Amino acid sequence: MRILLIKTSSMGDVIHNLPVVSDIVTRFPDAQIDWVVEENFADIPRLHPGVQRVIPVALRRWRKALFAGDTWSEMYEFHRVLRHENYDYAIDTQGLLKSALFTFCARGMRCGYNTASAREGLAAAAYDRRFEVATTLHAVERNRALVAQALGSVVSEPLNYGIARPSVINETHTTAVLLTATSRDDKLWPEAHWVALGCHLNARGLVCQLPGGSAIERERATRLARQIPNAIALPAQSLTALAHVLSGAQIVIGVDTGLVHLAAALGRPTVAIYCSSEPTLTGVLAATPFVNLGSSTHAPSAIEVISAADGLPGVPLTVPR
């Protein structure tokens, strides 16, 4: 069986789709699974051994230079690659017009949400088979339910992101990763709270690591690290490198960002902080110990986050002798 999954973005949404691959390979061990994903997030499907081929798409970049010759050449090549394979199923778990367009270009039985279930109802017009999935389910469970219906099975397996924890080389410290950066300013947690949390974790024997992607994010990480004893502001790194950093952590604490979902998918005890968004349908969901704190109307205090971190099972936070 040849299956094409279409889930292009954003980072958290792509991570939420990983359990689908685990479900498929459990039910159909010989299935070949390909995945269409935005080029910036292509490393995520590659973390799952059940994905044979990742097909990057550059829609975000193409939009910025729509009339450039190179853009049209890349679009043509993407379409050629997509049309080259004959799939048994092409399943769009995103339910947007852009993902529906990619699904429509694929060769095979095109499957997706029905009009009432899709995030953009018009997307349903691109599918040969349409399925109803409750919009009240968490995003992970919506993905799993759609694919199960498309393949004529049911969701019965335990939740499994399917990505092995990368080996950690030369790990000399017991670390906590603090994910302070996010895509919107209203999702940021106050810097004073991060300092209080970092100082508490350091007192418990943990070395805090603070990643940062953009220059502004690295600036913030550096500023915070200077106020937290023994903390380290990390340089910009690839998603694969960050996966190794997250894998080496005793605990990961972060705001509403894709990396906090990656930490939980990697099996790390995780505290997710929500300051202006709701975690009910898109918060962290994993088999590993995790806590979602806050909402669109309530940003958690430093004391709440510290209490949640101290209470997570499996985190050996001990005061150094």
Contacts in CASP RR format, 6 or more apart in sequence:
PFRMAT RR
TARGET T0000
AUTHOR 0000-0000-0000
METHOD contacts of the structure
MODEL  1
MRILLIKTSSMGDVIHNLPVVSDIVTRFPDAQIDWVVEENFADIPRLHPG
VQRVIPVALRRWRKALFAGDTWSEMYEFHRVLRHENYDYAIDTQGLLKSA
LFTFCARGMRCGYNTASAREGLAAAAYDRRFEVATTLHAVERNRALVAQA
LGSVVSEPLNYGIARPSVINETHTTAVLLTATSRDDKLWPEAHWVALGCH
LNARGLVCQLPGGSAIERERATRLARQIPNAIALPAQSLTALAHVLSGAQ
IVIGVDTGLVHLAAALGRPTVAIYCSSEPTLTGVLAATPFVNLGSSTHAP
SAIEVISAADGLPGVPLTVPR
1 28 0 8 1.000
1 30 0 8 1.000
1 31 0 8 1.000
1 32 0 8 1.000
1 88 0 8 1.000
1 89 0 8 1.000
2 31 0 8 1.000
2 32 0 8 1.000
2 34 0 8 1.000
2 85 0 8 1.000
2 86 0 8 1.000
2 87 0 8 1.000
2 88 0 8 1.000
2 89 0 8 1.000
3 24 0 8 1.000
3 31 0 8 1.000
3 32 0 8 1.000
3 33 0 8 1.000
3 34 0 8 1.000
3 87 0 8 1.000
3 88 0 8 1.000
3 89 0 8 1.000
3 90 0 8 1.000
3 91 0 8 1.000
3 151 0 8 1.000
4 33 0 8 1.000
4 34 0 8 1.000
4 35 0 8 1.000
4 36 0 8 1.000
4 85 0 8 1.000
4 87 0 8 1.000
4 89 0 8 1.000
4 90 0 8 1.000
4 91 0 8 1.000
4 106 0 8 1.000
4 108 0 8 1.000
5 17 0 8 1.000
5 20 0 8 1.000
5 21 0 8 1.000
5 33 0 8 1.000
5 34 0 8 1.000
5 35 0 8 1.000
5 36 0 8 1.000
5 91 0 8 1.000
5 93 0 8 1.000
5 147 0 8 1.000
6 35 0 8 1.000
6 36 0 8 1.000
6 90 0 8 1.000
6 91 0 8 1.000
6 92 0 8 1.000
6 93 0 8 1.000
6 94 0 8 1.000
6 99 0 8 1.000
6 102 0 8 1.000
6 103 0 8 1.000
6 106 0 8 1.000
7 13 0 8 1.000
7 14 0 8 1.000
7 17 0 8 1.000
7 35 0 8 1.000
7 36 0 8 1.000
7 37 0 8 1.000
7 92 0 8 1.000
7 93 0 8 1.000
7 94 0 8 1.000
7 99 0 8 1.000
7 143 0 8 1.000
8 14 0 8 1.000
8 36 0 8 1.000
8 37 0 8 1.000
8 38 0 8 1.000
8 41 0 8 1.000
8 57 0 8 1.000
8 59 0 8 1.000
8 94 0 8 1.000
8 98 0 8 1.000
8 99 0 8 1.000
8 102 0 8 1.000
9 37 0 8 1.000
9 38 0 8 1.000
9 40 0 8 1.000
9 41 0 8 1.000
9 60 0 8 1.000
10 41 0 8 1.000
10 183 0 8 1.000
10 258 0 8 1.000
11 41 0 8 1.000
11 44 0 8 1.000
11 257 0 8 1.000
11 258 0 8 1.000
11 259 0 8 1.000
11 261 0 8 1.000
11 262 0 8 1.000
12 258 0 8 1.000
12 261 0 8 1.000
12 262 0 8 1.000
12 282 0 8 1.000
13 94 0 8 1.000
13 139 0 8 1.000
14 37 0 8 1.000
14 38 0 8 1.000
14 41 0 8 1.000
14 44 0 8 1.000
14 45 0 8 1.000
15 44 0 8 1.000
15 161 0 8 1.000
15 258 0 8 1.000
15 261 0 8 1.000
15 262 0 8 1.000
15 265 0 8 1.000
16 139 0 8 1.000
16 140 0 8 1.000
16 143 0 8 1.000
16 261 0 8 1.000
16 282 0 8 1.000
16 285 0 8 1.000
17 93 0 8 1.000
17 143 0 8 1.000
18 44 0 8 1.000
18 45 0 8 1.000
18 47 0 8 1.000
18 48 0 8 1.000
18 161 0 8 1.000
18 162 0 8 1.000
18 163 0 8 1.000
18 265 0 8 1.000
19 140 0 8 1.000
19 143 0 8 1.000
19 144 0 8 1.000
19 159 0 8 1.000
19 160 0 8 1.000
19 161 0 8 1.000
19 162 0 8 1.000
20 93 0 8 1.000
20 143 0 8 1.000
20 144 0 8 1.000
20 147 0 8 1.000
21 33 0 8 1.000
21 35 0 8 1.000
21 45 0 8 1.000
21 48 0 8 1.000
21 50 0 8 1.000
21 51 0 8 1.000
21 162 0 8 1.000
22 48 0 8 1.000
22 157 0 8 1.000
22 160 0 8 1.000
22 161 0 8 1.000
22 162 0 8 1.000
23 144 0 8 1.000
23 147 0 8 1.000
23 148 0 8 1.000
23 153 0 8 1.000
23 155 0 8 1.000
23 157 0 8 1.000
24 31 0 8 1.000
24 33 0 8 1.000
24 147 0 8 1.000
24 151 0 8 1.000
25 31 0 8 1.000
25 33 0 8 1.000
25 50 0 8 1.000
26 157 0 8 1.000
27 151 0 8 1.000
27 153 0 8 1.000
27 157 0 8 1.000
28 151 0 8 1.000
32 52 0 8 1.000
32 53 0 8 1.000
33 50 0 8 1.000
33 51 0 8 1.000
33 52 0 8 1.000
34 51 0 8 1.000
34 52 0 8 1.000
34 53 0 8 1.000
34 54 0 8 1.000
34 55 0 8 1.000
34 85 0 8 1.000
34 87 0 8 1.000
35 45 0 8 1.000
35 51 0 8 1.000
35 53 0 8 1.000
35 54 0 8 1.000
35 55 0 8 1.000
36 55 0 8 1.000
36 57 0 8 1.000
36 82 0 8 1.000
36 102 0 8 1.000
37 44 0 8 1.000
37 45 0 8 1.000
37 54 0 8 1.000
37 55 0 8 1.000
37 56 0 8 1.000
37 57 0 8 1.000
38 56 0 8 1.000
38 57 0 8 1.000
38 58 0 8 1.000
38 59 0 8 1.000
38 60 0 8 1.000
39 56 0 8 1.000
39 57 0 8 1.000
39 58 0 8 1.000
39 61 0 8 1.000
40 60 0 8 1.000
41 239 0 8 1.000
42 54 0 8 1.000
42 56 0 8 1.000
43 238 0 8 1.000
43 239 0 8 1.000
43 240 0 8 1.000
43 243 0 8 1.000
44 239 0 8 1.000
44 262 0 8 1.000
45 51 0 8 1.000
45 54 0 8 1.000
46 54 0 8 1.000
46 240 0 8 1.000
47 163 0 8 1.000
47 240 0 8 1.000
47 243 0 8 1.000
48 161 0 8 1.000
48 162 0 8 1.000
48 163 0 8 1.000
49 162 0 8 1.000
49 164 0 8 1.000
55 78 0 8 1.000
55 81 0 8 1.000
55 82 0 8 1.000
57 78 0 8 1.000
57 102 0 8 1.000
58 74 0 8 1.000
58 78 0 8 1.000
59 98 0 8 1.000
61 71 0 8 1.000
62 71 0 8 1.000
62 74 0 8 1.000
62 75 0 8 1.000
65 71 0 8 1.000
79 105 0 8 1.000
82 102 0 8 1.000
82 105 0 8 1.000
82 106 0 8 1.000
83 105 0 8 1.000
83 106 0 8 1.000
83 107 0 8 1.000
85 106 0 8 1.000
85 107 0 8 1.000
86 107 0 8 1.000
86 108 0 8 1.000
87 106 0 8 1.000
87 107 0 8 1.000
87 108 0 8 1.000
87 109 0 8 1.000
88 108 0 8 1.000
88 109 0 8 1.000
89 108 0 8 1.000
89 109 0 8 1.000
89 111 0 8 1.000
89 150 0 8 1.000
89 151 0 8 1.000
90 103 0 8 1.000
90 106 0 8 1.000
90 107 0 8 1.000
90 108 0 8 1.000
90 109 0 8 1.000
90 110 0 8 1.000
90 111 0 8 1.000
91 103 0 8 1.000
91 111 0 8 1.000
91 112 0 8 1.000
91 146 0 8 1.000
91 147 0 8 1.000
91 150 0 8 1.000
92 99 0 8 1.000
92 100 0 8 1.000
92 102 0 8 1.000
92 103 0 8 1.000
92 110 0 8 1.000
92 111 0 8 1.000
92 112 0 8 1.000
92 113 0 8 1.000
92 123 0 8 1.000
92 126 0 8 1.000
92 127 0 8 1.000
93 112 0 8 1.000
93 142 0 8 1.000
93 143 0 8 1.000
93 146 0 8 1.000
93 147 0 8 1.000
94 119 0 8 1.000
95 112 0 8 1.000
95 113 0 8 1.000
95 118 0 8 1.000
95 119 0 8 1.000
95 120 0 8 1.000
95 121 0 8 1.000
95 123 0 8 1.000
96 118 0 8 1.000
96 119 0 8 1.000
96 120 0 8 1.000
96 123 0 8 1.000
97 120 0 8 1.000
97 122 0 8 1.000
97 123 0 8 1.000
99 123 0 8 1.000
100 118 0 8 1.000
100 120 0 8 1.000
100 122 0 8 1.000
100 123 0 8 1.000
100 124 0 8 1.000
100 125 0 8 1.000
100 126 0 8 1.000
100 127 0 8 1.000
101 126 0 8 1.000
103 110 0 8 1.000
103 112 0 8 1.000
103 126 0 8 1.000
103 127 0 8 1.000
104 110 0 8 1.000
104 126 0 8 1.000
108 128 0 8 1.000
109 128 0 8 1.000
109 129 0 8 1.000
110 126 0 8 1.000
110 127 0 8 1.000
110 128 0 8 1.000
110 129 0 8 1.000
111 127 0 8 1.000
111 128 0 8 1.000
111 129 0 8 1.000
111 130 0 8 1.000
111 131 0 8 1.000
111 146 0 8 1.000
111 150 0 8 1.000
112 118 0 8 1.000
112 123 0 8 1.000
112 124 0 8 1.000
112 127 0 8 1.000
112 129 0 8 1.000
112 130 0 8 1.000
112 131 0 8 1.000
112 146 0 8 1.000
112 150 0 8 1.000
113 119 0 8 1.000
113 121 0 8 1.000
113 123 0 8 1.000
113 124 0 8 1.000
113 130 0 8 1.000
113 131 0 8 1.000
113 132 0 8 1.000
113 133 0 8 1.000
113 146 0 8 1.000
114 124 0 8 1.000
114 130 0 8 1.000
114 131 0 8 1.000
114 132 0 8 1.000
115 121 0 8 1.000
115 122 0 8 1.000
115 124 0 8 1.000
115 130 0 8 1.000
116 132 0 8 1.000
116 135 0 8 1.000
117 131 0 8 1.000
117 132 0 8 1.000
117 133 0 8 1.000
117 134 0 8 1.000
117 135 0 8 1.000
117 142 0 8 1.000
118 124 0 8 1.000
124 130 0 8 1.000
129 150 0 8 1.000
131 146 0 8 1.000
131 149 0 8 1.000
131 150 0 8 1.000
133 142 0 8 1.000
133 145 0 8 1.000
133 146 0 8 1.000
133 149 0 8 1.000
134 142 0 8 1.000
134 145 0 8 1.000
135 142 0 8 1.000
136 281 0 8 1.000
137 145 0 8 1.000
137 281 0 8 1.000
138 280 0 8 1.000
138 281 0 8 1.000
138 282 0 8 1.000
138 283 0 8 1.000
138 285 0 8 1.000
139 281 0 8 1.000
139 282 0 8 1.000
140 159 0 8 1.000
140 285 0 8 1.000
141 155 0 8 1.000
141 285 0 8 1.000
144 155 0 8 1.000
145 155 0 8 1.000
148 154 0 8 1.000
148 155 0 8 1.000
158 287 0 8 1.000
159 285 0 8 1.000
159 286 0 8 1.000
159 287 0 8 1.000
160 287 0 8 1.000
161 265 0 8 1.000
161 266 0 8 1.000
161 267 0 8 1.000
161 286 0 8 1.000
162 265 0 8 1.000
163 265 0 8 1.000
163 266 0 8 1.000
165 247 0 8 1.000
165 266 0 8 1.000
165 267 0 8 1.000
166 243 0 8 1.000
166 244 0 8 1.000
166 247 0 8 1.000
166 266 0 8 1.000
168 244 0 8 1.000
168 247 0 8 1.000
168 248 0 8 1.000
171 248 0 8 1.000
173 207 0 8 1.000
174 205 0 8 1.000
174 206 0 8 1.000
174 207 0 8 1.000
174 250 0 8 1.000
174 316 0 8 1.000
175 206 0 8 1.000
175 207 0 8 1.000
175 208 0 8 1.000
175 209 0 8 1.000
175 248 0 8 1.000
175 249 0 8 1.000
175 250 0 8 1.000
176 198 0 8 1.000
176 201 0 8 1.000
176 206 0 8 1.000
176 207 0 8 1.000
176 208 0 8 1.000
176 209 0 8 1.000
176 249 0 8 1.000
176 250 0 8 1.000
176 251 0 8 1.000
176 252 0 8 1.000
176 253 0 8 1.000
177 208 0 8 1.000
177 209 0 8 1.000
177 210 0 8 1.000
177 211 0 8 1.000
177 245 0 8 1.000
177 246 0 8 1.000
177 249 0 8 1.000
177 251 0 8 1.000
177 252 0 8 1.000
177 253 0 8 1.000
177 263 0 8 1.000
177 268 0 8 1.000
178 194 0 8 1.000
178 197 0 8 1.000
178 198 0 8 1.000
178 208 0 8 1.000
178 209 0 8 1.000
178 210 0 8 1.000
178 224 0 8 1.000
178 253 0 8 1.000
178 254 0 8 1.000
179 211 0 8 1.000
179 252 0 8 1.000
179 253 0 8 1.000
179 254 0 8 1.000
179 255 0 8 1.000
179 257 0 8 1.000
179 259 0 8 1.000
179 260 0 8 1.000
179 263 0 8 1.000
180 188 0 8 1.000
180 189 0 8 1.000
180 194 0 8 1.000
180 210 0 8 1.000
180 212 0 8 1.000
180 217 0 8 1.000
180 220 0 8 1.000
180 221 0 8 1.000
180 224 0 8 1.000
180 254 0 8 1.000
180 255 0 8 1.000
181 211 0 8 1.000
181 212 0 8 1.000
181 213 0 8 1.000
181 214 0 8 1.000
181 217 0 8 1.000
181 220 0 8 1.000
181 221 0 8 1.000
181 255 0 8 1.000
181 257 0 8 1.000
182 188 0 8 1.000
182 255 0 8 1.000
182 256 0 8 1.000
182 257 0 8 1.000
183 257 0 8 1.000
184 276 0 8 1.000
186 275 0 8 1.000
186 276 0 8 1.000
187 255 0 8 1.000
187 256 0 8 1.000
187 257 0 8 1.000
187 274 0 8 1.000
187 275 0 8 1.000
187 276 0 8 1.000
187 277 0 8 1.000
188 255 0 8 1.000
188 275 0 8 1.000
189 254 0 8 1.000
189 255 0 8 1.000
189 273 0 8 1.000
189 275 0 8 1.000
189 299 0 8 1.000
190 299 0 8 1.000
191 220 0 8 1.000
191 223 0 8 1.000
191 224 0 8 1.000
192 302 0 8 1.000
193 301 0 8 1.000
193 302 0 8 1.000
193 305 0 8 1.000
194 224 0 8 1.000
194 228 0 8 1.000
195 224 0 8 1.000
195 227 0 8 1.000
195 228 0 8 1.000
196 302 0 8 1.000
196 306 0 8 1.000
197 253 0 8 1.000
197 302 0 8 1.000
197 305 0 8 1.000
197 306 0 8 1.000
197 309 0 8 1.000
198 208 0 8 1.000
198 228 0 8 1.000
198 231 0 8 1.000
199 228 0 8 1.000
199 229 0 8 1.000
200 306 0 8 1.000
200 309 0 8 1.000
201 208 0 8 1.000
201 251 0 8 1.000
201 309 0 8 1.000
201 317 0 8 1.000
202 208 0 8 1.000
202 228 0 8 1.000
202 229 0 8 1.000
202 230 0 8 1.000
202 231 0 8 1.000
203 319 0 8 1.000
204 310 0 8 1.000
204 317 0 8 1.000
204 318 0 8 1.000
204 319 0 8 1.000
205 317 0 8 1.000
205 318 0 8 1.000
205 319 0 8 1.000
205 320 0 8 1.000
206 250 0 8 1.000
206 251 0 8 1.000
206 317 0 8 1.000
207 230 0 8 1.000
207 231 0 8 1.000
207 232 0 8 1.000
208 225 0 8 1.000
208 228 0 8 1.000
208 230 0 8 1.000
208 231 0 8 1.000
208 232 0 8 1.000
209 231 0 8 1.000
209 232 0 8 1.000
209 234 0 8 1.000
209 245 0 8 1.000
209 249 0 8 1.000
210 221 0 8 1.000
210 224 0 8 1.000
210 225 0 8 1.000
210 231 0 8 1.000
210 232 0 8 1.000
210 233 0 8 1.000
210 234 0 8 1.000
211 217 0 8 1.000
211 221 0 8 1.000
211 234 0 8 1.000
211 237 0 8 1.000
211 242 0 8 1.000
211 245 0 8 1.000
211 259 0 8 1.000
212 218 0 8 1.000
212 220 0 8 1.000
212 221 0 8 1.000
212 233 0 8 1.000
212 234 0 8 1.000
212 236 0 8 1.000
213 236 0 8 1.000
213 237 0 8 1.000
214 236 0 8 1.000
218 233 0 8 1.000
218 235 0 8 1.000
218 236 0 8 1.000
221 233 0 8 1.000
221 234 0 8 1.000
222 233 0 8 1.000
224 231 0 8 1.000
224 233 0 8 1.000
225 231 0 8 1.000
225 232 0 8 1.000
225 233 0 8 1.000
234 245 0 8 1.000
237 245 0 8 1.000
239 262 0 8 1.000
242 259 0 8 1.000
242 262 0 8 1.000
243 262 0 8 1.000
243 266 0 8 1.000
246 252 0 8 1.000
246 259 0 8 1.000
246 262 0 8 1.000
246 263 0 8 1.000
246 266 0 8 1.000
246 268 0 8 1.000
247 266 0 8 1.000
247 268 0 8 1.000
248 268 0 8 1.000
249 263 0 8 1.000
249 268 0 8 1.000
250 268 0 8 1.000
250 269 0 8 1.000
250 315 0 8 1.000
250 316 0 8 1.000
250 317 0 8 1.000
251 268 0 8 1.000
251 269 0 8 1.000
251 270 0 8 1.000
251 271 0 8 1.000
251 309 0 8 1.000
251 312 0 8 1.000
251 315 0 8 1.000
251 317 0 8 1.000
252 260 0 8 1.000
252 263 0 8 1.000
252 264 0 8 1.000
252 268 0 8 1.000
252 269 0 8 1.000
252 270 0 8 1.000
252 271 0 8 1.000
253 270 0 8 1.000
253 271 0 8 1.000
253 273 0 8 1.000
253 305 0 8 1.000
253 309 0 8 1.000
254 260 0 8 1.000
254 270 0 8 1.000
254 271 0 8 1.000
254 272 0 8 1.000
254 273 0 8 1.000
255 272 0 8 1.000
255 273 0 8 1.000
255 274 0 8 1.000
255 275 0 8 1.000
256 272 0 8 1.000
256 273 0 8 1.000
256 274 0 8 1.000
256 275 0 8 1.000
256 277 0 8 1.000
256 279 0 8 1.000
256 283 0 8 1.000
260 270 0 8 1.000
260 272 0 8 1.000
260 284 0 8 1.000
261 283 0 8 1.000
261 284 0 8 1.000
263 270 0 8 1.000
264 270 0 8 1.000
264 272 0 8 1.000
264 284 0 8 1.000
264 285 0 8 1.000
264 286 0 8 1.000
264 288 0 8 1.000
264 290 0 8 1.000
265 286 0 8 1.000
267 286 0 8 1.000
267 287 0 8 1.000
267 288 0 8 1.000
268 288 0 8 1.000
269 288 0 8 1.000
269 289 0 8 1.000
269 290 0 8 1.000
269 312 0 8 1.000
269 313 0 8 1.000
269 314 0 8 1.000
269 315 0 8 1.000
270 284 0 8 1.000
270 286 0 8 1.000
270 288 0 8 1.000
270 289 0 8 1.000
270 290 0 8 1.000
270 291 0 8 1.000
271 290 0 8 1.000
271 291 0 8 1.000
271 293 0 8 1.000
271 305 0 8 1.000
271 308 0 8 1.000
271 309 0 8 1.000
271 312 0 8 1.000
272 279 0 8 1.000
272 283 0 8 1.000
272 284 0 8 1.000
272 290 0 8 1.000
272 291 0 8 1.000
272 292 0 8 1.000
272 293 0 8 1.000
273 293 0 8 1.000
273 294 0 8 1.000
273 299 0 8 1.000
273 300 0 8 1.000
273 305 0 8 1.000
274 283 0 8 1.000
274 292 0 8 1.000
274 293 0 8 1.000
274 294 0 8 1.000
274 295 0 8 1.000
274 296 0 8 1.000
274 299 0 8 1.000
274 300 0 8 1.000
275 294 0 8 1.000
275 299 0 8 1.000
276 296 0 8 1.000
276 299 0 8 1.000
277 295 0 8 1.000
277 296 0 8 1.000
278 295 0 8 1.000
278 296 0 8 1.000
279 292 0 8 1.000
279 294 0 8 1.000
279 295 0 8 1.000
283 292 0 8 1.000
284 290 0 8 1.000
284 292 0 8 1.000
289 312 0 8 1.000
289 313 0 8 1.000
289 314 0 8 1.000
289 315 0 8 1.000
290 312 0 8 1.000
291 308 0 8 1.000
291 312 0 8 1.000
293 300 0 8 1.000
293 304 0 8 1.000
293 305 0 8 1.000
293 308 0 8 1.000
294 300 0 8 1.000
300 308 0 8 1.000
309 315 0 8 1.000
309 317 0 8 1.000
310 317 0 8 1.000
END
